[in-house]
Amino acid sequence: MDRIFISDDRFVDEHHRHVILHGINMVCKEKKLHYIGEWAEDDFRRLKEWGFNFIRLGVIWDGVEPEPGVYDDDYLGKLREQIRMARDHGLYVLLDMHQDLYSAAYGDGAPSWATLSDGAAYVPTEPWSDAYLFDRAVQTAFDQFWNNAPGPDGVGIQDRYAMAWRHIAWSLGHEPNVIGYDLMNEPFIGSNVNAIVERMLHAYGEIWAEANGATAADMSDLAEIWTDPLRKLEALKLLEQPQALESMMQAMAPAQHSFEKKDLMCMFNRVASLIREVDPNGLLFLETNYFSNMGVPSGIEPVVEQGGRRDPHQAYAPHGYDFVTDTPYAHMASEGRVDYIFNSHESTRKRLNMPMLIGEWGAYYGSLDAEKPSLFMKRKFEKLLCSDAYWSYFGAETGSYSSFRGVCRGYPLATAGILRFYRDDHETGTFTMEWEEEAGASRPTTIYLPDMSNLAPEAIKLEPRGLGYSFEQIGSVSAGYVHIPPAGGGGRRIAIHY
């Protein structure tokens, strides 16, 4: 498989084609399965048929390093088997060091020996993710990680995390379809979250008071609203107003920026330094603090090498979820709020001058009402020309539920030049794209279409026509690729499928 590189703010392959990475998350969080998903050849074949060209594959620290400095190479070997099955079906792999609530003791992630909670007891919440906001054990464990507190062998637990990443990169990074490393899933601030929550509630209280003609809101009552799904859903209506949402997000930003610029970037640079000892060119994918998932602007900076030079192989990898995610109302995500989240991400991407991959979005699972929000997301990705990975393959094995209209979609996998525009219109059944073809391009522009069953040759219009095009069906299904050879000489090109 071609290697993937970064050129300015684009992913490119070895032939300088502009690449869109479109994939899905495959993350096994089950300790009883030793964190290895029960996936087989048929699963990877199905992903290929759906048009995906990569997977975000979960790696769990508890599986990698069950004891300090002791690595489970059997676990990594089983991950390698899955990586090679993905390769056999033309799928790239992004290794994602996954965590939820920091630890395998509370959710998944760190081993017990690296979970230092000062005796605090974990109390599950509903939804589960609210434990980030309210659980002392989860927050303290993160504090100790950011402080690089010594583990049972006297070595800092963050140092151990970085060394575990080095071992992962040494063991798996040379597989030809592994494109890089997502350094930590949804890194969380720890107990300093209290400052963010306080600012959030204060800002929301002002919004509520203005909307209701009151002088002040009851802060204790506002705090309870965010733990009650029905009251929370009602309260969120106020945040469909762009100015109200922005004022709350901006109020939360200072505390987040302080954490990201100090603690988070320190960890990213520590991990990157050790990965670079064994893999000088693998892509580093940088996530944001948890709250950026819902629109708080991120303050992360690029990873730098020793001497202060910017590492040339890195990408921005935020997630995007509305406030209703992880509740029964996930299908009721507000288009206005979601639009704000991704506009915020795009602003950060431009500041960083990196390509952007939305590492997680969706989480609609089996909802029968998810078609509308998934199609809105599809249009947003088209507008931003960004890459993405849907959350998740669990529950999506058949591809039969409504959100797959937005997940399984037509898109240009590789463009012989610079992609400027594309649109897959499910209502009219048309696909349109424009690109600046590179002079001297030697490989075709390749488009995935989920249904080519009624595709006649005259249904494709090219300007300029050049050498025409060819079709490639995927297996026995109706999906496939349109390959458009370079016209020669470079310049603007348009392709339209009717």
N, C-alpha and C positions, 0 to 999 in steps of 0.2 A: 504493500500500500504506500501511496505517496505520504511523505512526512508533511506535517502542518507547521507553518511558520507564522510569524507576525510581520506585517509590513505596514508601518504607520498605524492606522486604526482599523486594519482589516486582517482577517485570517486568510492566508494564501497557501497553496500547495506548491510542490516542487516546480510546477510549470507556470508559476506566477498567477494562477487563476484565483479570483476572489471566491472564497469558500464560505458558505453558510452552513453552520453546524446545527442540525435539527435532530433532537434526540429525546430520550426518556430516561428517567431515574430507575435504576435497579439497585435497591439497597435492602439487604437483609439485616434486620435488627434483632433477630431471634438468637439469644445465647444458646438455646437448646439445639439449634441447627448449626452451632458454631459459626454463626454469621455468614453462612454460605447459602445463597438462594438455590432452591431446587429447580434450576433452569436447565433446559436441555436444548438440543439442536433446533427443535421446532420453535422454541421461543425466539431464538435469534433469527431464524428464517422469517418468522412473522414480522419481526421488527423491520427487516429489510423490505418486505412487501409493503409495509405501511409507509415506507419512504424515509425512515430514519437513517442517518449516516453515523450516529455515535450514541453511546450510552454513558451516563454518569454512574459509575459503579462504586458502590459503598465499600469503604474499608473501615473497620472498627478497631480502635486502639486496643480495646480489651482482647480482641482476637489476635492482634499482632504481637503484643507484649504482655503476656499473662503474669510475668514476674519482672521486677526491675532488671533491665538489660538482657532478658532472656526472650528471644524472638521465636515465634511459632512458625517455622518455615513450612510446616504441613498446611497451615491455614493459607499462607501466601501461595503455596503451590496449587491449592484448589481455586484461588482467585485467578491464578495464571491459566488454569484450564478454561475458565469462563472467558478470559481475555482472548484466548486463542479460538474459542468457538465464535466469539464476536468477529475476530479477524477473518475467519473462514466465510463469513457472510458480509464482508465488506464494511464492518462497523468499527469506527474509532472508539477508544475508551479514554475517559477522563476519570482518574482515581480521586475519589471524594472521601477525605477523612471525616466521617460522619459522626455527629453527636446530637443528642436531644436531651436537654436537662443535664448536660455535662457527662454523666457517669452511667455505666451499666447498672449501677445500684439504683438509679432513679429512672433511667430511660435506656439510653445506649451511649457508648463512647468510651470514657476513660475506665481503666481497670480499677478494682477496689483499692489497690495499693497507692494509686495516684488520686484518690478521692479523699481530700482532707477537709472535713466539715466541722471540726471542733466539737464533735458530739451532737450536733444538731440533727434532729430526726426529720426525714423526708415525709411530707404529707401530700399524697396525690391530690390534684385539683381537677375540676371539670370546667372548660376543656383542659387537657393535659398541659398545654403550653402556658397557662396562667401561673404555673409553678415558677416560671422565670421571674414573674413579677412579685410573687408573694412568699415563696418558700425559702426559708433561711438556709437550709442545707445546700440547696442548689446554688444559691448566691455565694455562700462561703466557699464552696468547692471551687467556683470560678475565681474568687478572690485569691485563693491560695495558688491557683494556676498562674494568674497574671503576676503574682509576686514571686513566682518561681520558688515556692517553699520547698524545703528538702523533703524527699520521700524517705521511705524506710531505710534506704542504703546511704542516705546523706546527700544524694545527688538531687539537684532541683528538678521538680516534676516537669517543668517546661523544657529544661534541657533534655530530659528523657523523651519528651514528645518529639523534639527536633531530631534526636538520634533515631527514634523509631521511623520518622519520615525518611531519613537517610537510608535506612535499611530497606524500606519499601521501594524507594527509587532505585537502589542498587539491585534489588531482587526482580522488580517488575518493569522498571522504566525503559529497559532496552527491548521490550516487546515492540515490534514495528508499528502496531496500531495504538499504542499508548501515547496520547498527545501531551499529557501533563498531569498536574497535581492541583487539586482544590484544597488549599492548605488547612481550612477548618470550616465545617458546615456551621453557618449562622453563629459566629462568635458572639458571646453575650458578656455584657459589662460587669456582671456580678452585683454586689450589694449597692454599688453606686447607682443602680437602677432606681433607687428611691428618689434621687434627685430628678431623674427623668420623669418618673410617674408623678411626682409633686408638680412639676412644671406642666405636664400634660393635663392634670386635673384642674390646676389653676387656670390655664388657658381655656379649657373647655367650660369651666364655670363662668368665665367672662362672656364666652359665646352664648351660653345658655341664658345668662342674666339679660344680655342685650336682646335676645330673641323673645324673652318673656316679659320685658319691661320691668325687671326686678333690679334691685341694687346689688344683690349678691346671691350666689347659690350655696346650698348646704353641702360643704365639701365631703362630709362623711357619707351623705346620701349619694353623691356623685361617685365615690369610690365603690359603693355597693352596686351601682348600675353596671359597672364593667365586669362584674362577676355573675350577672343574671342575663342569660342569652336574650330573652324577650325584651327586657328593659334596654339592654345594650343595642338591640336592633332598632328600637324606637329612638334612642338617643343619637344613633348614627345618622339619622335623617338631617340633623343640623350640619353634619360634616359633608353633605353633598354640595354645599355652597363652597366654591373654590377659595374664596377669601377666608372663610372660617377654617377650612382644612389647612390652608397654608399658615395661618397664624398659629395654629396648634403645633404643626410640624416644626416651624421655626423656633417656637418656644422650647422645644425639646432638644434642638440641635446643639447648643453650646456644651452641655454635659456629654453628649455623644461624641462630639469632635475631640474633646479633651481625652477621652478614653481611646479613640481610634488613633490619634496622632502619637500618643505615648505608649500605651500598653499593647494595642493591637499591632501597630507597625513594628514594635520591638519584637514581638513574636514572629510576625511574617519574615522579618529580616533574619532572625535567628534560624528559622526553619529553612529559608531559601539558601542561606550560606552553607548548610550541611547538605542539602540536596545537590547544590552545585559541585560539591566534591565528587559526586558520582554521575551526575547528569548535567552537563553544562548548557544544554539547549532545550530541555523539556519545558513546556509552557507552565508558568505559575499563574494560577487563577485566584484572584483576591476577592474575598467576600467582605461584606459590610457588617456592622453591628446589627443585631436582631431588629432594631427599630427602623432601620432603613427599608426593611421588607414592606413596611406600610407607609413609606413616604418621607421619613425624616432624612434630609440631605446628608450624604456621607462626607466625612472629612479624611478618608484614607488617602495615602500618598503612594507613589510608586515604590516598589522594592529597590533598594540600592545595593550595589556590590561593595566590597572593601575598596576604600578610596573615594566612595561617594558617587560613583558612576551609576546611572540608571541601568538596571538589568533590562536588556532589550527583548526578553522573552516573557512577557506577562500580559494578562488580560483581566478585565473587570468582570466579576461574576456575581452580581447581586441576585436576590430573589424578589418576587413580587406577589404579595398576598393582601387582599382586602381584610378589614377588621373582622369580617364574618367567617373567615377560614377557620376550620376545626370546630365549626358549629353546624347544626342541622340546616343552616341558612346560607351555606357556601355558594349556592346557585344564585343568591340574591346580591352578589357583589355589585357595588355601585360603579357604573362606568366612569362617572366623574372622579371618584376617588382612585380607581385603578389608573385612569389616564394621568392623574397627578403623580402617582407612584412612578410610572415609567418615564414621565417627563423629568422627574427628579433624577432618576438613574441616568437618563441621557445627558443631563447637565453635568453630572459627575464624570461620565465617560468622556465628554468633550474636554473637561478640565484635565483629566488624566492622559488624554490622547492615546487611548487603548481601544482595541475591539471589545465588544460587550457580548457576553453570553449570560442569558437569564437562566441561572442554574436550577431554579424551581419556579413553577407557577401551576395554577390549576387546583390540584387536590380536590377535584369534584367527585372522585371515586365513582360509584355507580349511580350518581344522580341522574334522573330522567329529565331534569330541568336545566341542564348545564349548556345547552346548545348556544343560547344567546351570549352568555359571558365568554364562552370559548371562542366564538366567532369574533367577538370584540377584541380578544387578545390576539387572534390571528391577524386582524387588520393592524393592530398596534405594532406587531413584530414586522410586518411588511413595511410600515412607514419608517420604522427605525433601522431597517436592514440589519437587525441584530440576530444572533444565534440564540437557541433556547433548548431547554430540556424539560419536558412535561413531568409533573409529579402525579402518579408514579406508575410503574408497570403493574404493581399489585392492584388487583381490581380491574385492570384494563386488558387482561389477557385475550379477551374475545374481540375487543375493539367495537363492541356493539352498542355502547351507550351514546347518548346524544352529544357529549362534548367532543367526540371524535371527529365531528365535522370541522372543528377548529384545530384538532391535533394532527390528524392525517390529512395533509393539504399539499397542493402543488407548490413547488418552490425551486429556485435554481441552486443546485448543489455546488456547482463550480462554474464560474463565469470567466471567459477568456479575456480578462481585462478588469474593469471596475464596474460593479453593479451600481446602477443609478436608481432603478425603480422596478418593482414587480408587484403584481396583484393577482391572486387566485380568487376569482369571484364565483362562489358556490351557487349564487342565485341564477346567473346567466350561463354558467358552465364555461367561462372563458378564463384564459390565462394570458397576461401581458407582462412583458419585461423590456427594459431598456438598459443598455450598457455601452461603455466606451471600450471598444475592443482594442487590445494591445497590438501595436504593430509588431509583426514577427511572431505572433502567437502560433503555437504548434499543436495545441490540443483543443478539443471542442468545448463549447459551452454545453453543460448538461443540466436538463430540467427534469424533475420528477413530477409525474402526473398520477394521481390515485386511480384514474379510470381512463384507459385508452381503448375501451371495447368498441366504441363507435368513431374512432379517430381515423378519418380519411386523410390521405396525403394533401388534398387541397385545403384541408382545415387549418394548415399552418401558413402564416404569411410572414415573410422576412423582408426587412429593409436594411441594407441591400441583400438581395437573395444569396449571393455568393455561390457556394457549392451545394446549397440545399440543406438537407437534414436527414437523419435516419431515426428509426424507432427501435427500442429494445424492451421487450416484455420481460417482467420479472417472474420466472417460474411459470406456473399455470394460472396465475391470477391476472386480473385486467390491468393492474398497475404496471408502470414502466417508465422509461426514460426517453426523452427526445434529445438527440445529440446534434449540435449545430456546429459544423466545422468553421474555422475562421474564414472571413471573407478575403483577408489579405489587405495589408496597408493600414489597418487600424481605423479608428473612427467610430462614430455613433451607429448603433444597431438597434433594431426593434424586432421583437418576436411576438406574434399574436396567435393564440390558439382559439378557434371558434368552436 
